[in-house]
Amino acid sequence: MKGYWLIVGTEISDDDAQGEYARLWKPIAEKYQARISPLKVPPLLKEARDARRVIVVEFPSYELALACYDDPDYGEARRFALQASNRELLILKGEMG
């Protein structure tokens, strides 16, 4: 069964940190076969206080989604993501779309 990250975040407030996160994320995504925004129709954010962005990341399995989050390399990248914006990250198991 596939795994997903659902990330709900505010607007980017630190472009340099976001750029560093993107640079670090690329090899991690390749390692865990992650695909960003795999849905045919993107999520529609209807009720949000500060959130402005919704990102879906698809993994071949729930186990890979968990392993990616727990990877020390992702821990380093996550520091930059959290510096770039406020966000919430949920890990889901199942099929979407």
MARDRENSE-204754 format. One line per 8 residues: number of its first residue (from 1); their letters; for each residue x, y, z of C-alpha. Coordinates in Angstrom, 1 decimal. Last residue first. Layout:
REM MARDRENSE-204754
NUM) a) X/Y/Z | ...
END
This chain:
REM MARDRENSE-204754
97) gmegklil) -6.7/9.6/-6.8 | -5.3/8.4/-3.5 | -4.5/4.9/-2.2 | -3.6/4.1/1.4 | -1.3/5.0/4.3 | -0.9/8.6/5.4 | 2.0/10.6/7.0 | 1.0/14.1/8.2
89) lernsaql) 3.3/17.1/8.0 | 2.4/20.5/9.5 | 4.1/23.7/8.3 | 5.6/27.0/9.3 | 7.9/28.3/6.6 | 11.6/28.5/5.4 | 13.2/27.6/8.8 | 11.0/24.5/9.1
81) afrraegy) 12.1/23.4/5.6 | 15.7/24.2/6.4 | 15.7/22.0/9.6 | 13.9/19.3/7.5 | 16.9/18.9/5.3 | 19.1/17.8/8.2 | 16.4/15.4/9.5 | 16.0/14.1/5.9
73) dpddycal) 19.6/13.1/5.9 | 19.1/11.4/9.2 | 16.3/9.2/7.6 | 13.3/9.0/9.9 | 11.0/10.9/7.4 | 12.3/8.7/4.6 | 11.7/5.5/6.6 | 8.1/6.4/7.3
65) aleyspfe) 7.3/7.1/3.7 | 9.2/4.0/2.6 | 7.1/1.9/5.0 | 3.9/3.4/3.6 | 4.9/2.2/0.2 | 5.7/3.4/-3.3 | 5.9/7.0/-1.9 | 3.7/9.9/-2.8
57) vvivrrad) 4.3/13.5/-1.7 | 1.3/15.8/-1.5 | 1.9/19.5/-0.9 | -0.7/22.0/0.3 | 0.3/25.7/0.5 | -1.3/28.8/2.0 | -1.9/27.8/5.6 | -2.3/30.6/8.2
49) raekllpp) -5.9/29.9/9.4 | -7.1/27.3/6.9 | -10.4/26.0/5.7 | -10.7/25.4/2.0 | -7.4/24.2/0.7 | -8.2/22.3/-2.5 | -5.9/19.3/-3.0 | -4.4/19.0/-6.5
41) vklpsira) -6.4/17.2/-9.2 | -4.5/14.5/-11.1 | -2.6/13.7/-7.9 | 1.1/13.0/-8.0 | 2.1/16.2/-6.3 | 5.7/15.4/-5.4 | 6.9/11.9/-6.2 | 9.1/10.0/-3.8
33) qykeaipk) 11.2/7.0/-4.9 | 12.9/6.8/-1.5 | 16.5/7.3/-2.7 | 15.4/9.7/-5.5 | 13.5/11.8/-3.0 | 16.5/11.9/-0.7 | 18.7/13.0/-3.6 | 16.4/15.9/-4.4
25) wlrayegq) 15.6/17.0/-0.8 | 19.0/18.5/0.0 | 18.8/21.0/-2.9 | 15.1/21.7/-2.2 | 15.8/22.3/1.5 | 18.7/24.7/0.5 | 16.4/26.6/-1.7 | 13.7/26.8/1.0
17) adddsiet) 16.3/28.1/3.4 | 17.4/30.8/0.9 | 13.7/31.8/0.2 | 13.0/32.4/3.8 | 9.3/33.4/4.5 | 7.7/30.8/2.3 | 3.9/31.1/2.7 | 2.4/28.9/5.4
9) gvilwygk) 2.3/25.1/5.2 | 0.2/22.0/4.9 | 2.3/18.9/4.0 | 0.5/15.6/3.3 | 3.1/12.9/3.1 | 1.9/9.8/1.4 | 2.4/6.0/1.6 | 1.3/3.4/-0.9
1) m) 0.0/0.0/0.0
END
